[in-house]
Amino acid sequence: GVDYATLSPVFPTPSKPGYGPALGLDGLAAAVEAVPDLPVVALGGVTPDNAAACVEAGAVGVAVMGAVMAAPDPYTVVRDLLFALGETVLP
């Protein structure tokens, strides 16, 4: 009974230095293909600049920690992430 899985780290990230090398978009796509009936959420090094690429690689969504927690303006990062994923956001 698993509803979804997170896959991490997709990109290099200072918050997960001990988890091995980043899988990259090819690794993400391969994992998604390996479990076609299980939604996969991309985690690790996700930013507004690469979030849409994760979805294009097959992830159902992204999970973000470091980019938001380390930002001087977390609201802007979240807004930009949502915008990158095609969500309608507030100014």
C-alpha positions, 0 to 999 in steps of 0.5 A, spaced: 500 500 500 504 505 497 501 511 494 507 515 492 514 515 492 519 521 493 526 520 489 532 524 491 537 527 490 535 529 483 540 535 483 546 536 487 544 539 494 547 541 500 542 539 504 543 531 502 551 531 501 551 524 504 546 521 499 550 519 494 551 523 487 545 526 484 540 522 479 539 527 474 533 528 470 535 521 466 535 517 473 528 520 474 525 518 468 528 511 469 525 511 475 518 513 473 519 508 467 520 503 472 514 504 476 509 506 471 503 505 477 506 509 482 507 516 482 514 519 483 515 526 486 522 529 485 526 532 491 533 534 492 536 540 489 529 542 486 529 550 484 524 554 480 529 553 474 529 546 474 522 544 477 518 544 470 524 539 467 522 534 473 515 534 471 517 533 464 521 527 466 515 524 468 515 526 476 508 528 478 510 533 482 516 536 486 518 537 493 522 543 495 526 544 502 532 547 501 531 552 496 525 555 500 528 555 507 535 558 505 531 564 501 531 571 504 524 571 501 521 564 501 514 567 498 518 569 492 521 562 491 514 558 492 511 563 487 516 562 482 516 554 483 508 555 482 509 559 476 514 554 473 509 549 474 504 552 470 500 554 477 496 561 477 499 564 483 498 571 486 503 577 485 
